[in-house]
């Protein structure tokens, strides 16, 4: 049986589709995340949170680093023929612990 990360990478190798929301988030002036940075982050393949009951289908939050060391969070969902990129952002210490894997508690 394939792991969820294997499913994600299988879909990633086929095709990557960015939702309109993801593209909007990437292009915010305070973010400016390129597609290349997203691809680099996806290669890091570390699942931070798993969302098996997502109404859009099983998805997860991945944390990755670009070649320049920039940390990026990517919410994605593997589909049969592509990997859907739902949203993308650079995590901040206001919401995340310094490892960027653990959400801060209020």
PEHU-V236128 format. One record per residue. PHI is phi in whole degrees, -180 to 180 (999 if undefined). PSI is psi in degrees with one decimal (999 if undefined). Layout:
PHI|PSI  PHI|PSI
This chain:
999|133.8  -75|144.8  -78|163.2  -63|-37.6  -64|-37.2  -64|-38.7  -63|-42.3  -62|-47.5  -68|-34.1  -62|-47.6  -65|-40.5  -59|-41.1  -68|-23.8  -79|-56.1  -170|148.5  -120|125.6  -117|128.8  -97|128.3  -69|161.5  -58|-40.8  -60|-45.6  -60|-45.5  -62|-40.5  -62|-42.7  -65|-39.6  -63|-32.7  -94|2.9  -62|140.3  -58|-31.7  -83|-5.2  -111|-59.3  43|67.7  -102|124.4  -86|161.0  -60|-39.4  -59|-42.2  -64|-37.1  -64|-46.0  -62|-41.4  -63|-42.6  -65|-38.9  -63|-29.6  -67|-21.5  -72|-25.4  40|60.0  -120|115.9  -80|124.4  -96|-43.5  -138|141.9  -111|135.2  -124|72.7  -67|-22.1  -102|16.2  -59|128.7  -60|-20.7  -84|-3.4  114|158.9  -49|125.7  -138|176.7  -159|166.0  -103|118.9  -102|145.3  -114|132.6  -144|167.2  -122|142.6  -79|172.3  -61|-26.6  -85|0.3  90|5.2  -72|129.8  -86|132.0  -132|138.5  -103|134.5  -129|122.7  -95|124.0  -142|162.6  -140|121.5  -76|133.9  -115|175.7  -58|-44.3  -112|2.8  -165|166.7  -105|119.3  -86|123.6  -96|112.2  -87|-46.4  -156|161.9  -147|139.2  -161|164.5  -96|116.7  -66|150.9  -119|160.8  -72|-9.7  -69|-32.4  -112|-18.0  -127|149.9  -67|165.8  -57|-22.1  -78|-8.9  59|19.6  -113|-16.8  -120|124.2  -71|142.1  -71|142.2  -91|144.5  -78|999
